[in-house]
């Protein structure tokens, strides 16, 4: 017979996954508290863990809240069974597949005359000059306001 904690986790997980019939929860008690080992279909492991582990963390938070009410310390371990032997092993962070974007960028070599053309162009500094003038005006205005405040007797 399943305990309240097993039923709780089972209910949450079965609503998340595509294969609810393959959800299994084993319960063991040790010196650290109650350990719930969750096993799901390999296709559903990602759904249970969620992006960056957010869903799994949310389930653990809810389980911790239940533990507060039950005066017990609960731990949830998500067991990954997607290896070929069918042997269960604890969840591991997945290594992302290498994408074309991850490949090193090949830089083109410029000819000497192209380098000269690029270096001869001068950037327009009008915007920079305007920004410097407005920032110096702002600084003067701020100094004047601070001087007015210093004159006040508080």
C-alpha positions as CSV (number, residue, x, y, z in Angstrom):
1,X,0.0,0.0,0.0
2,X,1.4,3.4,-1.0
3,X,1.9,6.0,1.7
4,X,0.7,9.6,1.5
5,X,4.1,10.9,0.2
6,X,4.2,8.3,-2.6
7,X,0.7,9.1,-3.6
8,X,1.4,12.8,-3.6
9,X,4.5,12.5,-5.8
10,X,2.8,9.9,-8.0
11,X,-0.2,12.2,-8.6
12,X,2.0,15.2,-9.5
13,X,4.3,13.2,-11.9
14,X,1.5,11.3,-13.6
15,X,-0.2,14.6,-14.6
16,X,3.1,15.8,-16.2
17,X,4.2,12.7,-18.2
18,X,2.9,11.1,-21.4
19,X,3.2,7.6,-20.1
20,X,1.7,7.7,-16.6
21,X,1.5,3.9,-16.4
22,X,5.3,3.7,-16.3
23,X,5.6,5.9,-13.2
24,X,7.0,4.0,-10.2
25,X,8.0,5.3,-6.8
26,X,10.2,3.3,-4.4
27,X,10.3,4.4,-0.8
28,X,13.2,3.8,1.6
29,X,13.9,5.1,5.0
30,X,17.5,5.8,6.2
31,X,19.3,8.1,8.7
32,X,18.7,11.1,6.4
33,X,15.0,10.6,6.2
34,X,12.7,9.2,3.6
35,X,14.1,8.7,0.1
36,X,11.6,8.5,-2.7
37,X,13.2,7.1,-5.9
38,X,11.1,8.1,-8.9
39,X,11.3,6.0,-12.1
40,X,9.6,7.2,-15.3
41,X,9.7,6.3,-19.0
42,X,12.9,7.5,-20.6
43,X,10.9,9.8,-22.9
44,X,9.4,11.5,-19.9
45,X,12.5,12.2,-17.8
46,X,13.0,15.6,-19.4
47,X,9.4,16.6,-18.6
48,X,9.9,15.6,-14.9
49,X,13.2,17.4,-14.6
50,X,12.2,20.4,-16.7
51,X,14.4,23.2,-18.1
52,X,17.4,23.6,-15.8
53,X,15.8,21.3,-13.3
54,X,13.0,23.7,-12.4
55,X,10.2,21.2,-12.4
56,X,12.1,18.7,-10.3
57,X,13.0,21.4,-7.9
58,X,9.3,22.5,-7.7
59,X,8.3,18.9,-6.9
60,X,11.0,18.7,-4.2
61,X,9.7,22.0,-2.7
62,X,6.2,20.6,-2.5
63,X,7.5,17.4,-1.0
64,X,9.4,19.4,1.6
65,X,6.2,21.2,2.5
66,X,4.4,17.9,2.9
67,X,7.3,16.8,5.1
68,X,6.8,19.8,7.3
69,X,3.2,18.7,7.9
70,X,4.1,15.1,8.4
71,X,7.2,15.8,10.6
72,X,9.5,13.9,8.2
73,X,12.4,14.8,5.9
74,X,11.8,13.8,2.3
75,X,14.3,13.5,-0.5
76,X,13.4,12.8,-4.1
77,X,15.8,11.0,-6.5
78,X,14.9,10.8,-10.1
79,X,16.2,7.6,-11.6
80,X,17.2,7.5,-15.2
81,X,16.6,4.2,-17.0
82,X,17.4,5.2,-20.6
83,X,20.7,3.3,-20.9
84,X,20.7,0.2,-23.0
85,X,21.0,-2.4,-20.2
86,X,17.9,-1.1,-18.5
87,X,19.9,-0.7,-15.3
88,X,18.8,2.3,-13.3
89,X,21.2,5.0,-12.5
90,X,20.7,8.4,-10.8
91,X,19.9,11.5,-12.9
92,X,22.9,13.1,-14.6
93,X,23.1,16.4,-16.3
94,X,22.8,15.8,-20.0
95,X,25.6,17.0,-22.3
96,X,24.1,19.0,-25.1
97,X,24.6,17.7,-28.6
98,X,27.2,19.6,-30.6
99,X,25.6,22.2,-32.9
100,X,27.0,23.8,-36.0
101,X,27.0,27.1,-34.0
102,X,29.5,25.6,-31.5
103,X,32.1,25.1,-34.2
104,X,35.0,27.6,-34.3
105,X,34.5,30.5,-36.6
106,X,36.9,30.7,-39.5
107,X,38.1,34.2,-40.1
108,X,38.9,35.4,-43.5
109,X,42.3,36.9,-44.2
110,X,42.2,40.5,-45.6
111,X,44.6,41.5,-48.2
112,X,47.0,44.4,-47.4
113,X,45.1,46.9,-49.6
114,X,41.8,46.0,-47.9
115,X,43.4,46.7,-44.5
116,X,44.5,50.1,-45.6
117,X,41.0,51.0,-46.8
118,X,39.5,50.1,-43.5
119,X,42.1,52.0,-41.5
120,X,41.8,55.1,-43.6
121,X,38.1,55.5,-42.7
122,X,37.6,57.8,-39.8
123,X,34.6,57.3,-37.5
124,X,32.3,60.2,-37.0
125,X,32.9,61.8,-33.6
126,X,30.1,64.3,-33.6
127,X,27.9,62.1,-31.4
128,X,30.7,61.6,-28.9
129,X,31.3,65.4,-28.7
130,X,27.6,66.0,-28.1
131,X,27.5,63.4,-25.4
132,X,30.6,64.9,-23.7
133,X,29.0,68.4,-23.8
134,X,25.7,67.2,-22.3
135,X,27.5,65.2,-19.6
136,X,29.6,68.2,-18.6
137,X,26.5,70.4,-18.5
138,X,24.8,67.8,-16.3
139,X,27.9,67.7,-14.0
140,X,27.8,71.6,-13.7
141,X,24.1,71.6,-12.9
142,X,24.5,68.9,-10.3
143,X,27.4,70.8,-8.7
144,X,25.3,73.9,-8.5
145,X,22.4,72.0,-6.9
146,X,24.8,70.5,-4.3
147,X,26.2,73.9,-3.5
148,X,22.7,75.2,-2.9
149,X,22.1,72.4,-0.5
150,X,25.3,73.2,1.4
151,X,24.1,76.7,2.0
152,X,21.0,75.5,3.8
153,X,21.2,75.4,7.6
154,X,19.5,72.3,8.8
